[in-house]
Amino acid sequence: MAKMVSPKLTTWQQNSEELGRIAAEQLIERIEHPRTTLPRHITVKGRLLEGETVRQLG
């Protein structure tokens, strides 16, 4: 949808494949070990795709 908007939006592109893999692994872990699985903070790498909605400040 961001491709159709004017001005071109700045967006964050994340690795959807890695995000899905990690989510599936976490779901399986919770199913197999429901009482021993602790919440975790997981970071999935991504990159900023600059559009026309950002500019240098200062």
Beta strands, then each sheet from edge to edge (+ up, - down):
strand 1: 11-14
strand 2: 46-49
sheet 1: 1+ 2-
end
